[in-house]
């Protein structure tokens, strides 16, 4: 990979299934499968254009799964009387498979139509987190559909959900969503497989939804006790993993992936340039978001990003983790990072849209 440029494109879950949409009567619209395919197709059309514009670069696609994993969980809860409930790690795995399939097929189709020979491969990816991460005690990751304040209060009272304000719609009304634990990613189990896909010239879709969260099981009484009573004896010092109830932030996982690629290349005496682009529903980061004095941030230094984050300019659960991810990425060798809309990527590279953050 010496001398290569690697572009990591992190899709938000909204790039497949947007939240906060309402019909002409003001009723919430939950995107059906047809709408999700159409939305993903539009996203992949823009990405294919970028790939064809820079054909010599390598690409990794990552994606969020907030709307999707929330819908899977909601479906399981509604069918609780006839089907067993699903834990969050299984919901995450389900969404990884489905979304990887959709993104991979549509992006590869679009590339073929454009005359590119690049192939896309989706990898089910696990991400190691710390079982003692404070994120388990302070849920901040938004999942599932949107609710009004009244609907959210009813859910919290009747179902015991933890819910927070996601953002305001264009009318100034609060959009509420369910929140779940989101521990920080520490390692990517299938990292070698991702790197192998790159070396074979493929575009991997990886760490979907931030990766399926797993923890290292502590050895007790000469054995490892995992979920559902599954026990392994001895283990000979192996790393034994077990799933946990959480949704890892896909931007933090994408930043970790970039940092691991850079570190591996340097260990092998190679130099690579890696950039991280976080595609979101906003045209970049903003100061005083959704306030009368809101201001676009077109260019930021790493130091400025740290300062604004410390000042509370970037809310937890939305822009905050994106800035945290970019700070981590740049501190660990990243060349540049961008926050933008998929159709504004070329303008963002030119400094006319989105937010560009550099060291």
C-alpha positions as CSV (number, residue, x, y, z in Angstrom):
1,X,0.0,0.0,0.0
2,X,3.1,2.2,-0.2
3,X,2.3,5.6,-1.8
4,X,-1.4,4.9,-1.8
5,X,-4.2,7.3,-0.9
6,X,-7.0,5.7,1.1
7,X,-10.3,7.4,1.5
8,X,-12.6,6.3,4.2
9,X,-16.3,7.2,3.6
10,X,-18.5,7.0,6.7
11,X,-22.2,7.0,5.8
12,X,-24.7,8.0,8.4
13,X,-27.6,5.6,8.9
14,X,-29.7,8.4,7.5
15,X,-28.0,7.9,4.1
16,X,-30.1,4.7,3.9
17,X,-33.1,5.5,6.1
18,X,-33.6,9.2,7.0
19,X,-35.3,10.1,10.2
20,X,-37.5,13.1,11.0
21,X,-39.6,13.0,7.8
22,X,-43.3,13.8,7.9
23,X,-46.1,13.7,5.4
24,X,-48.3,16.6,4.3
25,X,-50.5,15.9,7.4
26,X,-47.6,16.1,9.8
27,X,-47.5,12.3,10.4
28,X,-44.1,10.6,10.8
29,X,-42.8,8.7,7.8
30,X,-40.8,5.6,8.6
31,X,-38.9,4.7,5.4
32,X,-40.0,1.3,4.0
33,X,-37.6,-1.0,2.2
34,X,-38.4,0.5,-1.2
35,X,-37.5,4.0,0.1
36,X,-34.3,2.6,1.7
37,X,-33.2,1.1,-1.6
38,X,-33.9,4.4,-3.4
39,X,-32.1,6.4,-0.8
40,X,-29.1,4.1,-0.8
41,X,-29.0,4.2,-4.6
42,X,-28.8,8.0,-4.6
43,X,-26.0,7.9,-2.0
44,X,-24.1,5.2,-4.0
45,X,-24.5,7.2,-7.2
46,X,-22.6,10.1,-5.6
47,X,-19.9,7.8,-4.2
48,X,-19.4,6.1,-7.6
49,X,-18.9,9.5,-9.2
50,X,-16.2,10.2,-6.6
51,X,-14.5,6.9,-7.1
52,X,-14.4,7.4,-10.8
53,X,-13.0,10.9,-10.3
54,X,-10.1,9.4,-8.3
55,X,-9.7,5.9,-9.8
56,X,-6.2,5.3,-8.5
57,X,-7.2,5.7,-4.8
58,X,-8.4,3.0,-2.5
59,X,-11.7,3.2,-0.6
60,X,-13.4,1.9,2.5
61,X,-17.1,2.3,3.1
62,X,-18.4,2.4,6.7
63,X,-21.9,3.2,7.8
64,X,-24.1,3.9,10.8
65,X,-27.2,1.9,11.6
66,X,-29.1,4.1,14.1
67,X,-32.5,4.1,12.3
68,X,-32.1,0.5,11.2
69,X,-31.1,-1.1,14.4
70,X,-33.8,0.8,16.2
71,X,-36.4,-0.5,13.8
72,X,-35.2,-4.1,14.2
73,X,-35.4,-3.7,18.0
74,X,-38.8,-2.1,17.8
75,X,-40.1,-4.9,15.5
76,X,-38.8,-7.5,18.0
77,X,-40.5,-5.7,20.9
78,X,-43.9,-5.5,19.0
79,X,-43.7,-9.3,18.3
80,X,-42.6,-10.2,21.9
81,X,-45.7,-12.3,22.5
82,X,-44.8,-14.8,19.7
83,X,-41.1,-14.3,19.2
84,X,-38.1,-14.0,21.6
85,X,-36.6,-10.6,22.2
86,X,-33.3,-9.7,20.4
87,X,-30.3,-8.2,22.1
88,X,-28.6,-5.1,20.6
89,X,-25.5,-7.0,19.4
90,X,-27.7,-9.3,17.3
91,X,-29.7,-6.3,16.0
92,X,-26.4,-4.7,15.0
93,X,-25.3,-7.9,13.2
94,X,-28.6,-8.1,11.3
95,X,-28.3,-4.5,10.2
96,X,-24.7,-5.0,9.1
97,X,-25.7,-7.8,6.8
98,X,-28.7,-6.1,5.3
99,X,-27.0,-2.7,4.8
100,X,-23.8,-4.2,3.6
101,X,-25.7,-6.1,1.0
102,X,-27.6,-3.0,-0.1
103,X,-24.6,-0.7,-0.2
104,X,-22.3,-3.3,-1.8
105,X,-24.8,-4.2,-4.6
106,X,-25.9,-0.7,-5.5
107,X,-22.4,0.8,-5.4
108,X,-20.9,-2.0,-7.5
109,X,-23.8,-1.7,-10.0
110,X,-23.2,2.0,-10.3
111,X,-19.5,1.5,-10.8
112,X,-20.1,-1.0,-13.5
113,X,-22.5,1.4,-15.3
114,X,-19.7,4.0,-15.1
115,X,-17.2,1.6,-16.6
116,X,-15.2,0.8,-13.5
117,X,-14.0,-2.7,-12.7
118,X,-13.8,-2.1,-8.9
119,X,-15.7,-4.6,-6.8
120,X,-17.3,-4.1,-3.4
121,X,-17.3,-6.7,-0.6
122,X,-19.2,-6.4,2.7
123,X,-17.7,-7.7,5.8
124,X,-19.5,-8.5,9.1
125,X,-17.2,-6.8,11.6
126,X,-16.8,-7.0,15.3
127,X,-15.4,-4.2,17.4
128,X,-13.9,-4.7,20.9
129,X,-15.0,-2.4,23.7
130,X,-14.2,-2.2,27.4
131,X,-16.8,-3.9,29.6
132,X,-16.2,-1.1,32.2
133,X,-16.6,1.7,29.7
134,X,-18.6,4.6,31.3
135,X,-20.7,4.8,28.2
136,X,-22.7,1.8,29.4
137,X,-24.0,4.0,32.3
138,X,-24.7,7.1,30.2
139,X,-26.7,6.2,27.0
140,X,-26.2,8.8,24.2
141,X,-26.4,6.9,21.0
142,X,-29.7,7.6,19.1
143,X,-31.4,4.7,17.4
144,X,-34.8,4.1,15.8
145,X,-37.5,6.4,14.5
146,X,-38.4,9.9,15.7
147,X,-41.0,10.9,18.2
148,X,-42.6,14.1,19.5
149,X,-42.0,15.1,23.1
150,X,-45.4,13.8,24.1
151,X,-44.7,10.4,22.4
152,X,-41.3,10.2,24.0
153,X,-42.6,10.9,27.5
154,X,-45.2,8.2,27.0
155,X,-42.5,5.7,25.9
156,X,-40.3,6.6,28.8
157,X,-43.1,6.1,31.3
158,X,-44.7,3.0,29.8
159,X,-41.7,1.1,28.4
160,X,-38.8,2.5,30.5
161,X,-36.9,3.8,27.5
162,X,-34.2,6.4,27.8
163,X,-34.9,9.1,25.3
164,X,-33.3,12.5,24.4
165,X,-33.8,15.4,22.0
166,X,-32.2,14.5,18.7
167,X,-32.6,17.9,17.0
168,X,-35.3,20.3,15.9
169,X,-37.1,20.1,12.6
170,X,-37.4,22.9,10.1
171,X,-40.4,24.2,12.1
172,X,-38.5,24.3,15.3
173,X,-40.3,21.3,16.9
174,X,-38.2,18.9,18.9
175,X,-37.4,15.5,17.5
176,X,-36.9,12.8,20.2
177,X,-35.3,9.4,19.8
178,X,-34.4,6.5,21.9
179,X,-30.8,6.4,23.2
180,X,-28.6,3.3,24.1
181,X,-25.1,2.8,25.5
182,X,-22.2,3.6,23.1
183,X,-18.8,2.5,24.5
184,X,-15.7,3.6,22.7
185,X,-14.2,1.1,20.2
186,X,-10.7,-0.3,21.1
187,X,-9.9,-2.8,18.4
188,X,-11.3,-4.2,15.2
189,X,-11.4,-8.0,15.2
190,X,-11.6,-8.4,11.4
191,X,-8.9,-5.7,10.6
192,X,-6.7,-8.2,8.7
193,X,-9.6,-9.1,6.5
194,X,-10.3,-5.4,5.7
195,X,-6.7,-4.9,4.8
196,X,-6.6,-8.0,2.7
197,X,-9.6,-6.8,0.7
198,X,-7.8,-3.5,0.0
199,X,-4.7,-5.4,-1.1
200,X,-6.8,-7.3,-3.6
201,X,-8.2,-4.1,-5.1
202,X,-11.7,-4.4,-3.6
203,X,-13.7,-1.8,-1.7
204,X,-14.6,-3.2,1.7
205,X,-17.8,-2.2,3.5
206,X,-16.7,-2.6,7.1
207,X,-17.4,-1.6,10.8
208,X,-21.1,-1.3,9.8
209,X,-23.0,0.4,12.6
210,X,-19.7,0.9,14.4
211,X,-19.1,-2.8,14.4
212,X,-20.8,-5.5,16.5
213,X,-19.7,-4.7,20.1
214,X,-17.9,-7.5,21.9
215,X,-15.8,-7.6,25.1
216,X,-12.9,-9.7,26.2
217,X,-14.1,-12.3,28.7
218,X,-12.1,-12.5,31.9
219,X,-10.8,-15.9,32.9
220,X,-12.3,-17.2,36.1
221,X,-11.7,-20.6,37.7
222,X,-9.7,-21.8,34.7
223,X,-12.6,-21.1,32.3
224,X,-14.3,-18.3,30.3
225,X,-18.0,-17.8,30.9
226,X,-19.7,-16.1,27.9
227,X,-23.3,-15.1,27.2
228,X,-26.1,-17.7,27.5
229,X,-24.1,-20.0,29.7
230,X,-21.5,-20.9,27.0
231,X,-18.3,-21.8,28.8
232,X,-14.8,-22.4,27.4
233,X,-12.2,-24.2,29.6
234,X,-8.5,-23.4,29.6
235,X,-8.3,-21.3,26.4
236,X,-4.5,-21.4,26.4
237,X,-4.3,-17.6,26.8
238,X,-6.6,-16.9,23.8
239,X,-8.7,-13.8,23.5
240,X,-12.2,-15.0,24.2
241,X,-15.0,-12.6,23.1
242,X,-18.7,-12.2,23.9
243,X,-21.3,-9.7,22.7
244,X,-22.7,-6.8,24.7
245,X,-25.8,-4.7,24.6
246,X,-24.7,-1.5,22.9
247,X,-24.3,0.4,19.6
248,X,-20.8,1.6,18.8
249,X,-20.5,5.0,17.2
250,X,-19.6,4.4,13.5
251,X,-17.5,7.6,13.3
252,X,-15.3,6.6,16.2
253,X,-14.9,3.1,14.7
254,X,-14.1,4.6,11.3
255,X,-11.4,6.8,12.9
256,X,-10.0,3.8,14.7
257,X,-9.9,1.9,11.4
258,X,-8.0,4.7,9.8
259,X,-5.5,4.9,12.6
260,X,-4.9,1.2,12.5
261,X,-4.2,1.3,8.8
262,X,-1.7,4.1,9.3
263,X,0.0,2.3,12.2
264,X,0.2,-1.0,10.3
265,X,1.7,0.7,7.2
266,X,4.3,2.5,9.4
267,X,5.2,-0.8,11.1
268,X,5.9,-2.2,7.6
269,X,8.0,0.8,6.7
270,X,5.4,2.2,4.3
271,X,3.8,5.6,4.1
272,X,0.1,6.0,3.2
273,X,-2.2,9.0,3.2
274,X,-5.6,8.3,4.7
275,X,-8.5,10.7,4.8
276,X,-11.8,10.3,6.7
277,X,-15.0,11.8,5.3
278,X,-18.1,11.7,7.5
279,X,-21.2,12.1,5.4
280,X,-24.1,13.5,7.4
281,X,-27.4,15.3,7.0
282,X,-25.8,18.7,7.6
283,X,-23.5,20.7,5.3
284,X,-20.7,20.6,7.8
285,X,-20.2,21.5,11.4
286,X,-21.6,24.7,12.8
287,X,-21.2,27.1,15.7
288,X,-24.3,27.8,17.7
289,X,-26.3,25.1,15.9
290,X,-30.0,25.9,15.3
291,X,-29.6,29.2,17.1
292,X,-30.2,32.7,15.6
293,X,-26.4,33.3,15.4
294,X,-25.6,29.9,13.7
295,X,-22.4,30.0,11.7
296,X,-20.9,27.5,9.2
297,X,-17.4,26.2,9.9
298,X,-15.7,25.7,6.6
299,X,-12.2,25.1,7.8
300,X,-10.9,24.1,11.2
301,X,-7.5,23.2,12.6
302,X,-7.1,20.3,15.0
303,X,-6.6,22.8,17.9
304,X,-9.7,24.7,17.0
305,X,-11.8,21.5,16.9
306,X,-10.6,20.6,20.4
307,X,-11.4,24.1,21.7
308,X,-14.9,24.2,20.3
309,X,-15.6,20.6,21.5
310,X,-14.5,21.6,25.1
311,X,-16.8,24.7,24.9
312,X,-19.8,22.4,24.2
313,X,-20.4,23.6,20.7
314,X,-20.9,20.0,19.4
315,X,-23.7,18.1,21.2
316,X,-23.2,14.5,22.4
317,X,-25.0,12.0,20.3
318,X,-24.9,14.1,17.1
319,X,-21.9,16.3,16.0
320,X,-19.9,15.7,19.2
321,X,-18.8,12.1,18.4
322,X,-18.0,13.2,14.8
323,X,-15.6,15.8,16.1
324,X,-14.2,13.4,18.7
325,X,-13.6,10.9,16.0
326,X,-11.8,13.3,13.7
327,X,-9.6,14.5,16.6
328,X,-8.6,11.0,17.3
329,X,-8.0,10.3,13.6
330,X,-5.8,13.3,13.1
331,X,-3.9,12.7,16.3
332,X,-3.1,9.3,15.0
333,X,-1.7,10.2,11.6
334,X,-4.7,11.1,9.5
335,X,-4.0,13.5,6.7
336,X,-7.4,15.4,6.7
337,X,-11.0,14.9,7.6
338,X,-14.2,16.2,6.2
339,X,-17.8,16.5,7.4
340,X,-20.2,17.1,4.5
341,X,-23.2,15.9,2.4
342,X,-22.6,13.2,-0.2
343,X,-23.4,15.5,-3.1
344,X,-21.2,18.3,-1.8
345,X,-17.9,16.3,-1.5
346,X,-16.2,17.9,-4.6
347,X,-17.2,21.3,-3.3
348,X,-15.9,20.4,0.2
349,X,-12.5,19.4,-1.3
350,X,-12.5,22.9,-2.9
351,X,-13.4,24.6,0.4
352,X,-16.8,25.8,-0.8
353,X,-19.0,23.4,1.3
354,X,-18.8,21.1,4.4
355,X,-16.1,21.3,7.0
356,X,-12.5,20.5,6.4
357,X,-10.3,19.7,9.5
358,X,-6.5,19.4,9.3
359,X,-3.6,19.3,11.7
